[in-house]
Amino acid sequence: MSKPNPVPPLTTEELDALRRLDAGTLANAIETFRVRLRNEGFVHGSVRCLFPQLQPMHGVQSIPLELAGRIPAVAAEIAAKHRAIIDVCHSPEFSLEKLREAVRKNQI
């Protein structure tokens, strides 16, 4: 037996107001409710509207938990690689060849 939803459905006026917002604005607003971790529901910046002629539409996107749980670790790994590249480039001994060698040896 399912529990009744304590939140009443949205009115037509509320839905119309939401339709005037883009998805990014709406997602940022929802994030302030702190109902889940910030890394849950993350969307890469390459996501774009394929049909700009259509009206805005909102829905729910879910990431499988086995993938969502790995996002912080992968993000940290990417950040560490970026930091390593920056460190190599800022090194007094920097040369393009040293950077290529570090990449080739998978050090960064």
Beta strands, then each sheet from edge to edge (+ up, - down):
end
